[in-house]
Amino acid sequence: HPDDGLLDLGHGSSMLRMQVDAAVIANASGAASVPATELAAAQPDPFWEYEGDWIAHLDSAHADIVGQLARHLPRHLRRGRVRPLGLDRFVIRFRIEGSDGDADVRLPFPQPVDDVTALSRALRNLAGCPFMNSLPD
């Protein structure tokens, strides 16, 4: 129980130290414990720096592609407004904004992608691009 004054950094901010001993990674298919050493050694997702800009661009300029990707969503969710929410090396995520509430859905890539070329190929594949083999890698 340290004195609050020792942790006060000024301007309403406080300093904290967090020591992670274990973590649990969870998704729709289950959960798994991850040792702290493995978590510390993990590399960041290759798209973390650009994700926000890419998602905003996809949402504002490529409604056609979003519509093509939405074909993979459960039929009952396609009635709402489908908006891209995020992406990483494993999935693209969508938020479906409906009159009865919102839902978030993950659309996985066939295999993990590690660079922009593989991401582009995976998105074209999911969207059903008819010219997939003619586009540059």
HELIX and SHEET records of a PDB file:
HELIX    1   1 ASP A    4  LEU A    7  1                                   4    
HELIX    2   2 ALA A   36  ALA A   41  1                                   6    
HELIX    3   3 GLU A   51  ALA A   61  1                                  11    
HELIX    4   4 ALA A   63  ALA A   70  1                                   8    
HELIX    5   5 ARG A   75  LEU A   77  5                                   3    
HELIX    6   6 VAL A  116  ALA A  127  1                                  12    
HELIX    7   7 MET A  132  SER A  134  5                                   3    
SHEET    1   A 2 ASP A   8  GLY A  10  0                                        
SHEET    2   A 2 SER A  13  SER A  14 -1                                        
SHEET    1   B 2 ALA A  22  ASN A  27  0                                        
SHEET    2   B 2 GLY A  30  PRO A  35 -1                                        
SHEET    1   C 3 ARG A  81  LEU A  87  0                                        
SHEET    2   C 3 VAL A  91  GLY A  98 -1                                        
SHEET    3   C 3 GLY A 101  PRO A 108 -1                                        
END                                                                             
